[in-house]
Amino acid sequence: MNSDIKNKENLEDVLMSLKFMDVLPKDGTALYTYVIDVLAQNINELIPSKLHRLLVLLYRLDINEDKVKRALLIGDKLETAGHRIARLILDRQIQKFHLRRKYSSRKS
């Protein structure tokens, strides 16, 4: 597991670590699951107490607002809203990573 992420407990610190990684975790890997769990734990703490702060952060990360609303409204016994939102965050970060890589290689 990436030690940068493993040692982070704050949601924003985890997100910054993801932004600067050379390789992002792939869905289904142990690192992907670990990052989702760390993000979800932080998100689940923010939902009841600092929802506005979470929504502002998600806006800054360019997470689709409709997807966030659905993630918050779905009642699922198997997965928390934090896990659903964490997956949205990580998948968006991975998407941005690939887009940056794609367009930076075109300039070369």
Biopython code that builds the backbone (N, CA, C, O; Angstrom):
import numpy as np
from Bio.PDB.StructureBuilder import StructureBuilder

atoms = [
    (1, "MET", "N", (0.833, -1.182, 0.000)),
    (1, "MET", "CA", (0.000, 0.000, 0.000)),
    (1, "MET", "C", (0.875, 1.242, 0.000)),
    (1, "MET", "O", (1.973, 1.249, 0.556)),
    (2, "ASN", "N", (0.378, 2.270, -0.622)),
    (2, "ASN", "CA", (1.117, 3.510, -0.698)),
    (2, "ASN", "C", (1.208, 4.131, 0.687)),
    (2, "ASN", "O", (0.189, 4.423, 1.313)),
    (3, "SER", "N", (2.437, 4.334, 1.166)),
    (3, "SER", "CA", (2.625, 4.834, 2.527)),
    (3, "SER", "C", (2.098, 6.255, 2.682)),
    (3, "SER", "O", (1.679, 6.633, 3.776)),
    (4, "ASP", "N", (2.109, 7.062, 1.598)),
    (4, "ASP", "CA", (1.570, 8.419, 1.687)),
    (4, "ASP", "C", (0.108, 8.385, 2.095)),
    (4, "ASP", "O", (-0.320, 9.171, 2.940)),
    (5, "ILE", "N", (-0.652, 7.493, 1.510)),
    (5, "ILE", "CA", (-2.072, 7.402, 1.822)),
    (5, "ILE", "C", (-2.286, 6.718, 3.154)),
    (5, "ILE", "O", (-3.148, 7.128, 3.932)),
    (6, "LYS", "N", (-1.525, 5.695, 3.423)),
    (6, "LYS", "CA", (-1.702, 4.913, 4.640)),
    (6, "LYS", "C", (-1.545, 5.769, 5.893)),
    (6, "LYS", "O", (-2.189, 5.502, 6.907)),
    (7, "ASN", "N", (-0.699, 6.793, 5.835)),
    (7, "ASN", "CA", (-0.433, 7.620, 7.007)),
    (7, "ASN", "C", (-1.336, 8.845, 7.097)),
    (7, "ASN", "O", (-1.184, 9.650, 8.015)),
    (8, "LYS", "N", (-2.256, 8.998, 6.181)),
    (8, "LYS", "CA", (-3.155, 10.153, 6.186)),
    (8, "LYS", "C", (-4.475, 9.783, 6.840)),
    (8, "LYS", "O", (-5.007, 8.694, 6.624)),
    (9, "GLU", "N", (-4.988, 10.690, 7.632)),
    (9, "GLU", "CA", (-6.288, 10.471, 8.246)),
    (9, "GLU", "C", (-7.289, 11.538, 7.849)),
    (9, "GLU", "O", (-8.496, 11.305, 7.912)),
    (10, "ASN", "N", (-6.819, 12.688, 7.447)),
    (10, "ASN", "CA", (-7.677, 13.794, 7.053)),
    (10, "ASN", "C", (-8.082, 13.627, 5.598)),
    (10, "ASN", "O", (-7.241, 13.315, 4.755)),
    (11, "LEU", "N", (-9.333, 13.828, 5.300)),
    (11, "LEU", "CA", (-9.859, 13.647, 3.953)),
    (11, "LEU", "C", (-9.089, 14.477, 2.925)),
    (11, "LEU", "O", (-8.728, 13.966, 1.866)),
    (12, "GLU", "N", (-8.840, 15.722, 3.221)),
    (12, "GLU", "CA", (-8.148, 16.587, 2.264)),
    (12, "GLU", "C", (-6.708, 16.134, 2.047)),
    (12, "GLU", "O", (-6.187, 16.246, 0.938)),
    (13, "ASP", "N", (-6.054, 15.619, 3.099)),
    (13, "ASP", "CA", (-4.691, 15.106, 2.952)),
    (13, "ASP", "C", (-4.663, 13.870, 2.053)),
    (13, "ASP", "O", (-3.760, 13.711, 1.232)),
    (14, "VAL", "N", (-5.647, 13.008, 2.215)),
    (14, "VAL", "CA", (-5.733, 11.809, 1.374)),
    (14, "VAL", "C", (-5.927, 12.217, -0.079)),
    (14, "VAL", "O", (-5.284, 11.666, -0.972)),
    (15, "LEU", "N", (-6.811, 13.181, -0.317)),
    (15, "LEU", "CA", (-7.072, 13.636, -1.679)),
    (15, "LEU", "C", (-5.840, 14.266, -2.306)),
    (15, "LEU", "O", (-5.578, 14.058, -3.490)),
    (16, "MET", "N", (-5.087, 15.026, -1.542)),
    (16, "MET", "CA", (-3.863, 15.623, -2.075)),
    (16, "MET", "C", (-2.839, 14.539, -2.404)),
    (16, "MET", "O", (-2.125, 14.647, -3.401)),
    (17, "SER", "N", (-2.761, 13.505, -1.583)),
    (17, "SER", "CA", (-1.854, 12.394, -1.868)),
    (17, "SER", "C", (-2.229, 11.725, -3.181)),
    (17, "SER", "O", (-1.356, 11.372, -3.975)),
    (18, "LEU", "N", (-3.527, 11.550, -3.412)),
    (18, "LEU", "CA", (-3.987, 10.941, -4.658)),
    (18, "LEU", "C", (-3.612, 11.802, -5.857)),
    (18, "LEU", "O", (-3.239, 11.285, -6.910)),
    (19, "LYS", "N", (-3.710, 13.088, -5.694)),
    (19, "LYS", "CA", (-3.455, 14.000, -6.803)),
    (19, "LYS", "C", (-2.015, 13.907, -7.292)),
    (19, "LYS", "O", (-1.747, 14.103, -8.478)),
    (20, "PHE", "N", (-1.095, 13.613, -6.393)),
    (20, "PHE", "CA", (0.319, 13.618, -6.759)),
    (20, "PHE", "C", (0.927, 12.228, -6.932)),
    (20, "PHE", "O", (2.141, 12.097, -7.086)),
    (21, "MET", "N", (0.102, 11.205, -6.908)),
    (21, "MET", "CA", (0.620, 9.855, -7.128)),
    (21, "MET", "C", (0.945, 9.659, -8.602)),
    (21, "MET", "O", (0.268, 10.195, -9.479)),
    (22, "ASP", "N", (1.990, 8.884, -8.859)),
    (22, "ASP", "CA", (2.356, 8.564, -10.240)),
    (22, "ASP", "C", (1.410, 7.540, -10.841)),
    (22, "ASP", "O", (1.137, 7.566, -12.041)),
    (23, "VAL", "N", (0.920, 6.652, -10.018)),
    (23, "VAL", "CA", (0.002, 5.606, -10.458)),
    (23, "VAL", "C", (-1.155, 5.571, -9.476)),
    (23, "VAL", "O", (-0.949, 5.532, -8.263)),
    (24, "LEU", "N", (-2.365, 5.585, -10.002)),
    (24, "LEU", "CA", (-3.537, 5.535, -9.135)),
    (24, "LEU", "C", (-4.028, 4.102, -9.031)),
    (24, "LEU", "O", (-3.823, 3.305, -9.947)),
    (25, "PRO", "N", (-4.677, 3.770, -7.919)),
    (25, "PRO", "CA", (-5.151, 2.394, -7.726)),
    (25, "PRO", "C", (-6.251, 2.025, -8.714)),
    (25, "PRO", "O", (-7.066, 2.860, -9.108)),
    (26, "LYS", "N", (-6.252, 0.774, -9.098)),
    (26, "LYS", "CA", (-7.285, 0.263, -10.001)),
    (26, "LYS", "C", (-8.402, -0.370, -9.180)),
    (26, "LYS", "O", (-8.161, -0.947, -8.120)),
    (27, "ASP", "N", (-9.626, -0.254, -9.686)),
    (27, "ASP", "CA", (-10.790, -0.844, -9.033)),
    (27, "ASP", "C", (-10.548, -2.337, -8.811)),
    (27, "ASP", "O", (-10.081, -3.039, -9.708)),
    (28, "GLY", "N", (-10.866, -2.804, -7.627)),
    (28, "GLY", "CA", (-10.714, -4.216, -7.304)),
    (28, "GLY", "C", (-9.397, -4.563, -6.631)),
    (28, "GLY", "O", (-9.235, -5.678, -6.136)),
    (29, "THR", "N", (-8.450, -3.626, -6.602)),
    (29, "THR", "CA", (-7.169, -3.902, -5.947)),
    (29, "THR", "C", (-7.269, -3.579, -4.459)),
    (29, "THR", "O", (-8.185, -2.886, -4.015)),
    (30, "ALA", "N", (-6.315, -4.091, -3.709)),
    (30, "ALA", "CA", (-6.292, -3.840, -2.267)),
    (30, "ALA", "C", (-6.111, -2.355, -1.977)),
    (30, "ALA", "O", (-6.717, -1.832, -1.041)),
    (31, "LEU", "N", (-5.284, -1.665, -2.767)),
    (31, "LEU", "CA", (-5.075, -0.237, -2.549)),
    (31, "LEU", "C", (-6.347, 0.549, -2.817)),
    (31, "LEU", "O", (-6.678, 1.464, -2.063)),
    (32, "TYR", "N", (-7.065, 0.206, -3.881)),
    (32, "TYR", "CA", (-8.333, 0.876, -4.202)),
    (32, "TYR", "C", (-9.304, 0.719, -3.023)),
    (32, "TYR", "O", (-9.907, 1.695, -2.576)),
    (33, "THR", "N", (-9.447, -0.491, -2.534)),
    (33, "THR", "CA", (-10.350, -0.769, -1.412)),
    (33, "THR", "C", (-9.922, -0.003, -0.166)),
    (33, "THR", "O", (-10.761, 0.543, 0.549)),
    (34, "TYR", "N", (-8.626, 0.037, 0.091)),
    (34, "TYR", "CA", (-8.107, 0.747, 1.256)),
    (34, "TYR", "C", (-8.406, 2.243, 1.165)),
    (34, "TYR", "O", (-8.863, 2.854, 2.131)),
    (35, "VAL", "N", (-8.142, 2.826, -0.015)),
    (35, "VAL", "CA", (-8.394, 4.261, -0.195)),
    (35, "VAL", "C", (-9.881, 4.557, -0.032)),
    (35, "VAL", "O", (-10.252, 5.542, 0.608)),
    (36, "ILE", "N", (-10.730, 3.717, -0.604)),
    (36, "ILE", "CA", (-12.177, 3.891, -0.455)),
    (36, "ILE", "C", (-12.557, 3.856, 1.018)),
    (36, "ILE", "O", (-13.339, 4.691, 1.473)),
    (37, "ASP", "N", (-12.019, 2.910, 1.764)),
    (37, "ASP", "CA", (-12.345, 2.786, 3.189)),
    (37, "ASP", "C", (-11.896, 4.019, 3.982)),
    (37, "ASP", "O", (-12.629, 4.511, 4.840)),
    (38, "VAL", "N", (-10.686, 4.516, 3.689)),
    (38, "VAL", "CA", (-10.183, 5.702, 4.398)),
    (38, "VAL", "C", (-11.043, 6.921, 4.063)),
    (38, "VAL", "O", (-11.444, 7.673, 4.951)),
    (39, "LEU", "N", (-11.318, 7.106, 2.772)),
    (39, "LEU", "CA", (-12.171, 8.228, 2.371)),
    (39, "LEU", "C", (-13.561, 8.109, 2.989)),
    (39, "LEU", "O", (-14.100, 9.084, 3.512)),
    (40, "ALA", "N", (-14.136, 6.914, 2.927)),
    (40, "ALA", "CA", (-15.496, 6.695, 3.438)),
    (40, "ALA", "C", (-15.588, 7.006, 4.919)),
    (40, "ALA", "O", (-16.561, 7.611, 5.371)),
    (41, "GLN", "N", (-14.593, 6.602, 5.668)),
    (41, "GLN", "CA", (-14.602, 6.873, 7.109)),
    (41, "GLN", "C", (-14.660, 8.382, 7.360)),
    (41, "GLN", "O", (-15.445, 8.847, 8.187)),
    (42, "ASN", "N", (-13.835, 9.136, 6.651)),
    (42, "ASN", "CA", (-13.833, 10.601, 6.804)),
    (42, "ASN", "C", (-15.141, 11.213, 6.329)),
    (42, "ASN", "O", (-15.684, 12.106, 6.979)),
    (43, "ILE", "N", (-15.646, 10.736, 5.205)),
    (43, "ILE", "CA", (-16.887, 11.277, 4.645)),
    (43, "ILE", "C", (-18.060, 10.995, 5.576)),
    (43, "ILE", "O", (-18.893, 11.872, 5.803)),
    (44, "ASN", "N", (-18.134, 9.782, 6.114)),
    (44, "ASN", "CA", (-19.228, 9.437, 7.026)),
    (44, "ASN", "C", (-19.204, 10.295, 8.285)),
    (44, "ASN", "O", (-20.250, 10.539, 8.885)),
    (45, "GLU", "N", (-18.026, 10.754, 8.691)),
    (45, "GLU", "CA", (-17.935, 11.661, 9.842)),
    (45, "GLU", "C", (-18.400, 13.075, 9.464)),
    (45, "GLU", "O", (-18.965, 13.788, 10.294)),
    (46, "LEU", "N", (-18.163, 13.473, 8.218)),
    (46, "LEU", "CA", (-18.545, 14.821, 7.782)),
    (46, "LEU", "C", (-20.040, 14.947, 7.486)),
    (46, "LEU", "O", (-20.615, 16.018, 7.679)),
    (47, "ILE", "N", (-20.667, 13.884, 7.028)),
    (47, "ILE", "CA", (-22.071, 13.965, 6.601)),
    (47, "ILE", "C", (-22.988, 14.523, 7.700)),
    (47, "ILE", "O", (-23.731, 15.467, 7.429)),
    (48, "PRO", "N", (-22.968, 13.988, 8.913)),
    (48, "PRO", "CA", (-23.918, 14.528, 9.907)),
    (48, "PRO", "C", (-23.503, 15.871, 10.512)),
    (48, "PRO", "O", (-24.353, 16.630, 10.978)),
    (49, "SER", "N", (-22.201, 16.166, 10.506)),
    (49, "SER", "CA", (-21.766, 17.363, 11.224)),
    (49, "SER", "C", (-21.311, 18.513, 10.334)),
    (49, "SER", "O", (-21.481, 19.677, 10.694)),
    (50, "LYS", "N", (-20.735, 18.200, 9.180)),
    (50, "LYS", "CA", (-20.175, 19.253, 8.324)),
    (50, "LYS", "C", (-20.506, 18.966, 6.860)),
    (50, "LYS", "O", (-19.621, 18.950, 6.004)),
    (51, "LEU", "N", (-21.770, 18.745, 6.590)),
    (51, "LEU", "CA", (-22.202, 18.404, 5.235)),
    (51, "LEU", "C", (-21.848, 19.517, 4.243)),
    (51, "LEU", "O", (-21.401, 19.231, 3.132)),
    (52, "HIS", "N", (-22.041, 20.771, 4.630)),
    (52, "HIS", "CA", (-21.731, 21.872, 3.719)),
    (52, "HIS", "C", (-20.254, 21.852, 3.325)),
    (52, "HIS", "O", (-19.919, 22.050, 2.157)),
    (53, "ARG", "N", (-19.380, 21.615, 4.288)),
    (53, "ARG", "CA", (-17.931, 21.543, 4.006)),
    (53, "ARG", "C", (-17.646, 20.416, 3.017)),
    (53, "ARG", "O", (-16.855, 20.586, 2.090)),
    (54, "LEU", "N", (-18.287, 19.272, 3.212)),
    (54, "LEU", "CA", (-18.116, 18.138, 2.305)),
    (54, "LEU", "C", (-18.591, 18.502, 0.901)),
    (54, "LEU", "O", (-17.906, 18.210, -0.079)),
    (55, "LEU", "N", (-19.751, 19.132, 0.797)),
    (55, "LEU", "CA", (-20.293, 19.502, -0.511)),
    (55, "LEU", "C", (-19.394, 20.500, -1.239)),
    (55, "LEU", "O", (-19.232, 20.417, -2.456)),
    (56, "VAL", "N", (-18.816, 21.434, -0.502)),
    (56, "VAL", "CA", (-17.884, 22.398, -1.097)),
    (56, "VAL", "C", (-16.651, 21.658, -1.624)),
    (56, "VAL", "O", (-16.180, 21.935, -2.727)),
    (57, "LEU", "N", (-16.145, 20.738, -0.851)),
    (57, "LEU", "CA", (-14.981, 19.951, -1.266)),
    (57, "LEU", "C", (-15.298, 19.132, -2.517)),
    (57, "LEU", "O", (-14.486, 19.063, -3.440)),
    (58, "LEU", "N", (-16.468, 18.518, -2.546)),
    (58, "LEU", "CA", (-16.865, 17.725, -3.713)),
    (58, "LEU", "C", (-17.016, 18.614, -4.939)),
    (58, "LEU", "O", (-16.683, 18.198, -6.049)),
    (59, "TYR", "N", (-17.511, 19.821, -4.756)),
    (59, "TYR", "CA", (-17.624, 20.774, -5.864)),
    (59, "TYR", "C", (-16.236, 21.109, -6.404)),
    (59, "TYR", "O", (-16.019, 21.127, -7.616)),
    (60, "ARG", "N", (-15.298, 21.374, -5.494)),
    (60, "ARG", "CA", (-13.921, 21.693, -5.899)),
    (60, "ARG", "C", (-13.266, 20.533, -6.634)),
    (60, "ARG", "O", (-12.407, 20.741, -7.491)),
    (61, "LEU", "N", (-13.670, 19.312, -6.302)),
    (61, "LEU", "CA", (-13.121, 18.127, -6.963)),
    (61, "LEU", "C", (-13.834, 17.809, -8.272)),
    (61, "LEU", "O", (-13.470, 16.864, -8.972)),
    (62, "ASP", "N", (-14.846, 18.598, -8.596)),
    (62, "ASP", "CA", (-15.618, 18.427, -9.822)),
    (62, "ASP", "C", (-16.375, 17.095, -9.846)),
    (62, "ASP", "O", (-16.394, 16.390, -10.854)),
    (63, "ILE", "N", (-16.994, 16.776, -8.713)),
    (63, "ILE", "CA", (-17.809, 15.565, -8.615)),
    (63, "ILE", "C", (-19.235, 15.947, -9.016)),
    (63, "ILE", "O", (-19.771, 16.946, -8.536)),
    (64, "ASN", "N", (-19.837, 15.163, -9.880)),
    (64, "ASN", "CA", (-21.173, 15.438, -10.404)),
    (64, "ASN", "C", (-22.185, 15.551, -9.257)),
    (64, "ASN", "O", (-22.333, 14.636, -8.447)),
    (65, "GLU", "N", (-22.871, 16.687, -9.210)),
    (65, "GLU", "CA", (-23.809, 16.975, -8.119)),
    (65, "GLU", "C", (-24.964, 15.971, -8.060)),
    (65, "GLU", "O", (-25.375, 15.559, -6.975)),
    (66, "ASP", "N", (-25.482, 15.581, -9.213)),
    (66, "ASP", "CA", (-26.579, 14.605, -9.235)),
    (66, "ASP", "C", (-26.137, 13.253, -8.683)),
    (66, "ASP", "O", (-26.896, 12.582, -7.983)),
    (67, "LYS", "N", (-24.925, 12.864, -8.997)),
    (67, "LYS", "CA", (-24.406, 11.593, -8.482)),
    (67, "LYS", "C", (-24.225, 11.654, -6.961)),
    (67, "LYS", "O", (-24.472, 10.673, -6.260)),
    (68, "VAL", "N", (-23.791, 12.813, -6.462)),
    (68, "VAL", "CA", (-23.632, 12.985, -5.013)),
    (68, "VAL", "C", (-24.995, 12.903, -4.325)),
    (68, "VAL", "O", (-25.136, 12.247, -3.293)),
    (69, "LYS", "N", (-25.992, 13.568, -4.899)),
    (69, "LYS", "CA", (-27.341, 13.516, -4.313)),
    (69, "LYS", "C", (-27.859, 12.086, -4.259)),
    (69, "LYS", "O", (-28.420, 11.656, -3.250)),
    (70, "ARG", "N", (-27.668, 11.352, -5.353)),
    (70, "ARG", "CA", (-28.109, 9.947, -5.369)),
    (70, "ARG", "C", (-27.375, 9.132, -4.316)),
    (70, "ARG", "O", (-27.973, 8.301, -3.632)),
    (71, "ALA", "N", (-26.075, 9.374, -4.190)),
    (71, "ALA", "CA", (-25.273, 8.632, -3.208)),
    (71, "ALA", "C", (-25.756, 8.912, -1.789)),
    (71, "ALA", "O", (-25.742, 8.023, -0.939)),
    (72, "LEU", "N", (-26.181, 10.142, -1.534)),
    (72, "LEU", "CA", (-26.665, 10.498, -0.204)),
    (72, "LEU", "C", (-28.063, 9.952, 0.072)),
    (72, "LEU", "O", (-28.399, 9.647, 1.216)),
    (73, "LEU", "N", (-28.867, 9.830, -0.963)),
    (73, "LEU", "CA", (-30.263, 9.435, -0.769)),
    (73, "LEU", "C", (-30.505, 7.926, -0.797)),
    (73, "LEU", "O", (-31.498, 7.451, -0.246)),
    (74, "ILE", "N", (-29.629, 7.189, -1.417)),
    (74, "ILE", "CA", (-29.837, 5.739, -1.528)),
    (74, "ILE", "C", (-29.722, 5.110, -0.144)),
    (74, "ILE", "O", (-28.740, 5.326, 0.566)),
    (75, "GLY", "N", (-30.725, 4.338, 0.227)),
    (75, "GLY", "CA", (-30.675, 3.594, 1.482)),
    (75, "GLY", "C", (-30.187, 2.183, 1.189)),
    (75, "GLY", "O", (-30.915, 1.373, 0.615)),
    (76, "ASP", "N", (-28.968, 1.896, 1.578)),
    (76, "ASP", "CA", (-28.365, 0.606, 1.262)),
    (76, "ASP", "C", (-27.725, 0.039, 2.521)),
    (76, "ASP", "O", (-26.885, 0.689, 3.143)),
    (77, "LYS", "N", (-28.116, -1.152, 2.890)),
    (77, "LYS", "CA", (-27.573, -1.770, 4.096)),
    (77, "LYS", "C", (-26.149, -2.279, 3.885)),
    (77, "LYS", "O", (-25.403, -2.447, 4.849)),
    (78, "LEU", "N", (-25.772, -2.522, 2.637)),
    (78, "LEU", "CA", (-24.460, -3.092, 2.348)),
    (78, "LEU", "C", (-23.362, -2.041, 2.193)),
    (78, "LEU", "O", (-22.178, -2.349, 2.330)),
    (79, "GLU", "N", (-23.759, -0.800, 1.906)),
    (79, "GLU", "CA", (-22.766, 0.225, 1.631)),
    (79, "GLU", "C", (-23.237, 1.565, 2.185)),
    (79, "GLU", "O", (-24.396, 1.942, 2.017)),
    (80, "THR", "N", (-22.332, 2.277, 2.843)),
    (80, "THR", "CA", (-22.685, 3.582, 3.402)),
    (80, "THR", "C", (-22.626, 4.649, 2.312)),
    (80, "THR", "O", (-22.037, 4.443, 1.250)),
    (81, "ALA", "N", (-23.244, 5.787, 2.595)),
    (81, "ALA", "CA", (-23.163, 6.929, 1.682)),
    (81, "ALA", "C", (-21.705, 7.346, 1.522)),
    (81, "ALA", "O", (-21.286, 7.761, 0.441)),
    (82, "GLY", "N", (-20.948, 7.234, 2.585)),
    (82, "GLY", "CA", (-19.519, 7.567, 2.531)),
    (82, "GLY", "C", (-18.773, 6.715, 1.522)),
    (82, "GLY", "O", (-17.917, 7.216, 0.793)),
    (83, "HIS", "N", (-19.091, 5.438, 1.477)),
    (83, "HIS", "CA", (-18.440, 4.549, 0.508)),
    (83, "HIS", "C", (-18.842, 4.905, -0.922)),
    (83, "HIS", "O", (-18.008, 4.885, -1.827)),
    (84, "ARG", "N", (-20.106, 5.227, -1.123)),
    (84, "ARG", "CA", (-20.551, 5.595, -2.474)),
    (84, "ARG", "C", (-19.887, 6.895, -2.936)),
    (84, "ARG", "O", (-19.462, 7.005, -4.086)),
    (85, "ILE", "N", (-19.803, 7.869, -2.040)),
    (85, "ILE", "CA", (-19.173, 9.144, -2.380)),
    (85, "ILE", "C", (-17.667, 8.954, -2.563)),
    (85, "ILE", "O", (-17.070, 9.551, -3.459)),
    (86, "ALA", "N", (-17.063, 8.141, -1.731)),
    (86, "ALA", "CA", (-15.626, 7.865, -1.867)),
    (86, "ALA", "C", (-15.324, 7.260, -3.230)),
    (86, "ALA", "O", (-14.320, 7.600, -3.856)),
    (87, "ARG", "N", (-16.177, 6.377, -3.682)),
    (87, "ARG", "CA", (-15.986, 5.765, -5.002)),
    (87, "ARG", "C", (-16.111, 6.827, -6.107)),
    (87, "ARG", "O", (-15.363, 6.803, -7.084)),
    (88, "LEU", "N", (-17.063, 7.758, -5.945)),
    (88, "LEU", "CA", (-17.190, 8.855, -6.910)),
    (88, "LEU", "C", (-15.912, 9.698, -6.944)),
    (88, "LEU", "O", (-15.428, 10.063, -8.015)),
    (89, "ILE", "N", (-15.380, 9.998, -5.774)),
    (89, "ILE", "CA", (-14.163, 10.810, -5.675)),
    (89, "ILE", "C", (-12.991, 10.097, -6.339)),
    (89, "ILE", "O", (-12.308, 10.669, -7.189)),
    (90, "LEU", "N", (-12.767, 8.869, -5.953)),
    (90, "LEU", "CA", (-11.610, 8.146, -6.467)),
    (90, "LEU", "C", (-11.726, 7.917, -7.972)),
    (90, "LEU", "O", (-10.746, 8.066, -8.702)),
    (91, "ASP", "N", (-12.906, 7.559, -8.428)),
    (91, "ASP", "CA", (-13.085, 7.353, -9.866)),
    (91, "ASP", "C", (-12.869, 8.650, -10.649)),
    (91, "ASP", "O", (-12.309, 8.629, -11.745)),
    (92, "ARG", "N", (-13.311, 9.776, -10.088)),
    (92, "ARG", "CA", (-13.098, 11.071, -10.759)),
    (92, "ARG", "C", (-11.617, 11.428, -10.760)),
    (92, "ARG", "O", (-11.110, 11.929, -11.764)),
    (93, "GLN", "N", (-10.913, 11.181, -9.660)),
    (93, "GLN", "CA", (-9.476, 11.457, -9.601)),
    (93, "GLN", "C", (-8.727, 10.607, -10.624)),
    (93, "GLN", "O", (-7.803, 11.089, -11.280)),
    (94, "ILE", "N", (-9.121, 9.358, -10.756)),
    (94, "ILE", "CA", (-8.495, 8.469, -11.737)),
    (94, "ILE", "C", (-8.767, 8.983, -13.148)),
    (94, "ILE", "O", (-7.874, 8.994, -13.995)),
    (95, "GLN", "N", (-9.994, 9.405, -13.392)),
    (95, "GLN", "CA", (-10.352, 9.943, -14.706)),
    (95, "GLN", "C", (-9.511, 11.182, -15.027)),
    (95, "GLN", "O", (-8.995, 11.307, -16.137)),
    (96, "LYS", "N", (-9.371, 12.095, -14.067)),
    (96, "LYS", "CA", (-8.574, 13.298, -14.290)),
    (96, "LYS", "C", (-7.105, 12.953, -14.513)),
    (96, "LYS", "O", (-6.438, 13.569, -15.343)),
    (97, "PHE", "N", (-6.607, 11.974, -13.777)),
    (97, "PHE", "CA", (-5.225, 11.522, -13.923)),
    (97, "PHE", "C", (-4.973, 11.057, -15.359)),
    (97, "PHE", "O", (-3.981, 11.443, -15.978)),
    (98, "HIS", "N", (-5.873, 10.229, -15.880)),
    (98, "HIS", "CA", (-5.713, 9.708, -17.238)),
    (98, "HIS", "C", (-5.847, 10.817, -18.288)),
    (98, "HIS", "O", (-5.136, 10.815, -19.293)),
    (99, "LEU", "N", (-6.751, 11.750, -18.050)),
    (99, "LEU", "CA", (-6.885, 12.873, -18.987)),
    (99, "LEU", "C", (-5.632, 13.738, -19.014)),
    (99, "LEU", "O", (-5.174, 14.140, -20.084)),
    (100, "ARG", "N", (-5.076, 14.026, -17.836)),
    (100, "ARG", "CA", (-3.840, 14.808, -17.776)),
    (100, "ARG", "C", (-2.712, 14.094, -18.505)),
    (100, "ARG", "O", (-1.961, 14.701, -19.268)),
    (101, "ARG", "N", (-2.609, 12.808, -18.258)),
    (101, "ARG", "CA", (-1.556, 12.013, -18.887)),
    (101, "ARG", "C", (-1.744, 11.992, -20.409)),
    (101, "ARG", "O", (-0.775, 12.120, -21.158)),
    (102, "LYS", "N", (-2.966, 11.833, -20.853)),
    (102, "LYS", "CA", (-3.265, 11.774, -22.287)),
    (102, "LYS", "C", (-2.876, 13.076, -22.976)),
    (102, "LYS", "O", (-2.211, 13.064, -24.012)),
    (103, "TYR", "N", (-3.292, 14.194, -22.400)),
    (103, "TYR", "CA", (-3.036, 15.472, -23.049)),
    (103, "TYR", "C", (-1.609, 15.971, -22.849)),
    (103, "TYR", "O", (-1.107, 16.737, -23.672)),
    (104, "SER", "N", (-0.954, 15.556, -21.781)),
    (104, "SER", "CA", (0.443, 15.956, -21.616)),
    (104, "SER", "C", (1.341, 15.187, -22.586)),
    (104, "SER", "O", (2.384, 15.695, -22.997)),
    (105, "SER", "N", (0.944, 13.966, -22.954)),
    (105, "SER", "CA", (1.749, 13.192, -23.907)),
    (105, "SER", "C", (1.576, 13.725, -25.319)),
    (105, "SER", "O", (2.454, 13.509, -26.155)),
    (106, "ARG", "N", (0.494, 14.404, -25.617)),
    (106, "ARG", "CA", (0.277, 15.000, -26.942)),
    (106, "ARG", "C", (1.213, 16.181, -27.174)),
    (106, "ARG", "O", (1.587, 16.466, -28.311)),
    (107, "LYS", "N", (1.587, 16.861, -26.104)),
    (107, "LYS", "CA", (2.466, 18.017, -26.233)),
    (107, "LYS", "C", (3.903, 17.602, -26.520)),
    (107, "LYS", "O", (4.675, 18.388, -27.070)),
    (108, "SER", "N", (4.264, 16.405, -26.165)),
    (108, "SER", "CA", (5.651, 15.925, -26.332)),
    (108, "SER", "C", (6.010, 15.668, -27.759)),
    (108, "SER", "O", (7.136, 15.264, -28.049)),
]
sb = StructureBuilder()
sb.init_structure("model")
sb.init_model(0)
sb.init_chain("A")
sb.init_seg("    ")
for serial, (resi, resn, name, xyz) in enumerate(atoms, 1):
    if name == "N":
        sb.init_residue(resn, " ", resi, " ")
    sb.init_atom(name, np.array(xyz, "f"), 0.0, 1.0, " ", f" {name:<3s}", serial, name[0])
structure = sb.get_structure()
